[in-house]
Amino acid sequence: MPAPLVLTRPWPEDAPVIAEALSDWQVARWLTAVPWPYRPADAAAFIDGAGLEEYAVRQDDRLVGMVRASGSFGIWMAPFAQGQGLAGRAAVLALSRRFRNGAPVIEANHLRDNAACAGLLARLGFRPAEEVMLWSQPQGRLLPGLSLRLTRADFARRHAIRLTTPRLLIEPFQPADLPDLHRIATLPEVASKLLLFRPGMTPGDIAPLFQSDGLLPPMRLTVRHGGHVVGSIGISAGDPPRVFYFLDPALSGQGLGEEMGRAFLAEIKARFDPPELLADVFLDNQPSRRLLKNLGFQRDQDRMLSSLGRSEPAPAAVYRWRRRL
């Protein structure tokens, strides 16, 4: 498997790499706003003025491109990183952050003859809006182009979180999942470890908790094993968000909880770059406490916590994960 991509701020030491990439005419010719010829001083000036929604795309700590997801979307990849699907993944990460910040629509432009960009934008869910004339700084002239728009709904239909691990499939909730999720979550031994479930609840009682397009928090995704629904994992809205999960106890002791948690948290971190995450756990839930420890969470604060699955509040703890600087 290729190394995962991460988005970071562009750093001053990235200037030589950026200058080298944008000195390639086959990269620069499709970008309307970059100077030509492109020099190290231009890269340094760009880094100094880069906005908070302009990201360096890195693979194994190596800069492979840049992506912007502000009011308008833009992306370029270094020549050695093209043709590997990296632009699509970088775009999904950046656009997910933009939509989480509340943007209803994102715009993009591309030169008419830029077939690679046109294909990428179509795969992301952008729709053509109008034909435009774009000033190309590298080419020093007006050129025909296309303006496009992307809505959250169109993006979610294509790029909601869907993860495949060696043994699990983690994907957005479907109404057909409800009977199995209801059966598991209302088992006494499961509900007593959760906050919002209790034995005796009906499928209709719990259905609103799972309604999500699987793109942005809050969400609860369905976990499948061998084609069967075996649990759920999700994250709340808010800052910091809380992580919650459950698995069918018939599958305990197989390491599926950690497999599920690692995959889900890796995607949440890549898409949204949260500074910290929280999880609530009852102190008598030793398997969950071990799981959180293995996932990098630390016990942070003890408290009494109420659960619909318990007759009275019980000792619990808040576990906290913090991003490493």
C-alpha positions in Angstrom: 0.0 0.0 0.0 1.3 3.5 -0.7 2.1 5.7 2.2 -0.8 7.8 3.3 -1.1 11.5 2.5 -1.3 14.2 5.1 -2.0 17.9 4.8 0.1 20.4 6.7 1.0 24.0 6.5 3.7 24.8 3.9 7.0 25.3 5.6 9.9 27.7 4.6 12.1 24.7 3.8 9.5 23.6 1.2 10.5 26.5 -1.1 13.1 24.6 -3.2 10.7 21.7 -3.8 7.8 24.1 -4.8 10.1 26.1 -7.0 11.4 22.9 -8.8 7.8 21.6 -9.3 6.5 24.9 -10.7 9.5 25.4 -12.9 8.2 22.5 -15.0 6.2 24.0 -17.8 3.8 21.0 -17.9 2.7 21.9 -14.4 2.8 25.7 -14.6 1.0 26.0 -17.9 -2.3 24.9 -16.4 -2.1 27.2 -13.3 -3.4 30.7 -14.0 -1.9 32.7 -11.1 1.7 31.6 -10.8 4.5 33.7 -12.3 6.7 32.4 -15.1 9.5 31.6 -15.0 9.0 30.5 -11.4 11.9 31.1 -9.0 12.8 30.2 -5.4 11.9 33.7 -4.4 8.4 33.2 -5.7 8.1 30.1 -3.7 9.3 31.8 -0.5 6.8 34.6 -1.1 4.0 32.2 -1.6 4.8 30.3 1.6 4.9 33.6 3.6 1.5 34.6 2.3 -0.2 31.2 2.3 -3.7 31.2 3.8 -4.9 28.8 6.4 -6.8 26.7 3.8 -3.7 26.3 1.6 -2.2 22.9 2.4 1.1 21.2 1.6 0.4 17.6 0.5 3.0 15.2 2.0 3.7 11.6 1.6 6.3 10.1 3.9 7.2 13.7 4.9 8.0 14.5 1.3 6.0 17.4 -0.3 4.3 16.1 -3.4 1.9 19.0 -4.2 -0.3 21.8 -2.9 -4.0 22.1 -2.5 -6.3 25.0 -1.7 -9.8 24.6 -0.4 -11.1 28.1 0.4 -13.9 29.9 -1.4 -12.3 28.4 -4.5 -10.5 25.1 -5.0 -7.1 24.6 -6.7 -4.5 21.9 -6.8 -1.2 21.0 -8.4 1.0 17.9 -8.0 4.7 17.6 -8.7 5.6 15.7 -11.9 6.9 12.7 -10.0 3.6 12.4 -8.0 1.2 12.5 -11.0 -0.8 9.6 -12.3 -1.0 7.8 -9.0 -4.4 9.0 -7.6 -2.7 11.2 -5.1 -4.5 14.4 -6.3 -7.9 12.8 -5.7 -7.0 11.8 -2.2 -5.5 15.2 -1.4 -8.6 16.9 -2.8 -10.9 14.8 -0.7 -9.0 15.6 2.5 -8.9 19.4 1.8 -12.6 19.6 0.7 -13.7 17.6 3.7 -12.2 20.3 6.0 -13.7 23.1 4.0 -17.2 21.6 4.2 -16.8 20.9 7.9 -16.0 24.6 8.4 -19.5 25.4 7.1 -19.1 26.1 3.4 -22.3 25.4 1.5 -20.6 25.5 -2.0 -17.1 25.6 -3.3 -16.1 26.9 -6.7 -13.3 26.0 -9.1 -12.0 27.1 -12.5 -9.9 25.3 -15.1 -8.6 26.0 -18.6 -10.7 24.4 -21.2 -7.9 22.1 -22.5 -6.9 20.8 -19.1 -8.4 17.4 -19.4 -6.7 16.0 -16.3 -8.2 18.7 -14.1 -11.6 18.4 -15.7 -11.6 14.7 -14.9 -10.5 15.2 -11.3 -13.2 17.9 -10.7 -15.9 15.6 -12.2 -14.8 12.7 -9.9 -15.0 15.0 -6.9 -18.6 16.0 -7.8 -18.1 19.5 -9.3 -20.7 20.5 -11.9 -20.1 23.0 -14.7 -21.5 26.4 -14.1 -20.5 28.6 -17.0 -17.8 29.2 -19.6 -15.4 31.9 -18.7 -12.2 33.6 -19.9 -9.3 33.2 -17.6 -6.1 35.2 -17.5 -3.1 32.9 -17.6 -0.1 34.5 -15.9 2.3 31.8 -17.2 1.0 32.2 -20.8 0.4 36.0 -20.5 -3.0 36.0 -22.2 -6.7 35.3 -21.8 -7.7 31.8 -22.4 -11.1 30.0 -22.5 -12.0 28.1 -19.4 -14.8 26.7 -17.3 -16.3 27.6 -14.0 -17.6 24.8 -11.8 -19.4 24.5 -8.4 -19.5 21.7 -5.8 -22.2 21.3 -3.1 -21.8 19.3 0.1 -24.6 16.9 -1.1 -22.8 16.2 -4.4 -19.5 15.7 -2.6 -21.0 13.4 0.1 -22.6 11.1 -2.5 -19.1 10.4 -3.8 -16.8 10.8 -0.9 -18.5 9.9 2.4 -16.2 7.9 4.7 -16.0 4.3 3.6 -13.1 2.2 4.9 -11.9 -1.4 4.2 -9.7 -3.2 6.6 -8.4 -6.8 6.4 -11.6 -8.0 8.1 -14.0 -5.1 8.2 -16.0 -2.8 6.1 -16.9 0.6 7.7 -19.4 2.6 5.7 -22.4 5.0 6.0 -25.5 3.8 7.7 -28.3 2.4 5.5 -31.9 1.8 6.8 -31.5 -1.9 6.2 -28.8 -1.9 8.9 -31.2 -0.8 11.7 -32.5 -4.2 12.8 -29.0 -5.6 13.5 -27.8 -2.4 15.1 -30.9 -2.3 17.3 -30.4 -5.9 18.4 -26.7 -5.3 19.4 -27.1 -1.9 21.0 -30.0 -2.9 23.2 -28.3 -6.1 24.6 -28.0 -5.5 28.3 -24.2 -6.2 28.3 -23.8 -3.6 25.5 -26.3 -0.9 26.5 -24.8 -0.7 30.0 -21.5 0.3 28.5 -23.0 3.0 26.3 -24.8 6.3 27.1 -27.8 6.5 24.8 -29.1 3.0 24.6 -31.1 0.7 26.9 -32.8 -2.7 26.6 -36.4 -2.2 25.5 -35.8 0.6 23.1 -37.5 0.2 19.8 -35.8 0.5 16.4 -37.7 3.7 15.9 -36.2 5.0 19.2 -32.6 4.6 18.0 -33.0 5.3 14.3 -32.4 9.1 14.6 -29.0 8.5 16.2 -27.7 6.9 13.0 -29.0 9.4 10.4 -26.0 10.8 8.7 -24.5 11.1 5.2 -21.2 9.8 6.5 -19.3 12.9 5.5 -19.0 15.2 8.5 -19.5 14.9 12.2 -21.8 14.0 13.8 -21.9 10.6 12.3 -22.3 6.9 13.2 -21.0 4.5 10.6 -22.0 0.8 10.2 -19.3 -1.8 10.8 -19.6 -5.1 8.8 -17.7 -8.4 9.1 -18.2 -11.2 6.7 -21.1 -9.3 5.1 -23.0 -9.0 8.4 -23.6 -5.9 10.5 -21.6 -6.3 13.7 -21.4 -2.8 15.2 -21.0 0.9 14.8 -18.4 3.6 15.2 -18.8 7.4 15.1 -17.9 10.8 16.2 -19.8 13.7 17.7 -19.9 17.3 16.5 -18.3 19.9 18.8 -14.8 20.8 19.7 -13.3 18.5 20.9 -15.4 15.8 19.4 -16.2 12.5 21.2 -15.6 9.1 19.7 -18.1 6.3 20.4 -18.5 2.7 19.2 -19.9 -0.7 19.9 -19.4 -4.3 18.6 -21.4 -7.4 18.9 -20.1 -9.2 22.0 -20.2 -12.5 20.2 -17.1 -11.3 18.3 -15.1 -10.2 21.4 -11.5 -11.3 21.8 -10.7 -11.2 18.1 -9.1 -7.8 17.9 -11.8 -6.3 15.7 -12.4 -3.4 18.0 -8.8 -2.2 17.6 -8.9 -2.8 13.8 -12.1 -0.8 13.6 -10.8 2.0 15.8 -7.4 2.4 14.1 -9.0 2.7 10.6 -11.7 5.1 11.7 -9.4 7.4 13.7 -6.8 7.5 11.0 -9.4 8.7 8.5 -10.8 11.3 11.0 -7.3 12.6 11.7 -6.5 12.8 8.0 -9.7 14.5 6.9 -10.2 16.9 9.8 -6.9 17.2 11.7 -8.5 17.5 15.1 -6.2 18.8 17.8 -7.8 16.4 20.3 -10.4 13.7 20.6 -12.3 12.5 23.7 -14.0 9.2 24.6 -16.1 8.4 27.7 -15.7 5.0 29.3 -17.1 3.4 32.4 -14.3 2.1 34.7 -15.8 -1.4 34.8 -15.5 -1.6 31.0 -11.9 -3.0 30.9 -11.9 -4.0 27.2 -12.8 -0.5 26.1 -10.2 1.0 28.4 -7.5 -1.2 26.9 -8.7 -0.4 23.4 -8.5 3.4 24.0 -5.0 3.0 25.5 -3.9 1.0 22.4 -5.3 3.8 20.2 -3.2 6.4 21.9 -5.8 7.8 24.3 -4.9 8.6 27.9 -7.1 8.7 31.0 -7.6 12.3 31.7 -10.5 13.0 34.1 -12.6 10.8 36.4 -16.3 11.5 36.8 -19.7 9.9 37.5 -21.6 9.1 34.3 -25.2 8.3 33.6 -26.3 5.7 31.0 -29.8 4.8 29.9 -28.6 1.2 30.2 -27.9 1.6 34.0 -30.1 2.2 36.9 -27.8 4.9 38.4 -24.7 6.9 37.6 -21.4 4.9 37.7 -17.7 5.7 37.9 -16.3 6.6 34.6 -13.4 8.5 33.0 -12.8 10.8 30.1 -10.0 9.5 27.8 -8.2 12.1 25.7 -6.1 11.9 22.5 -4.0 14.9 21.6 -2.3 15.6 18.3 1.5 15.4 18.4 3.1 18.7 17.4 
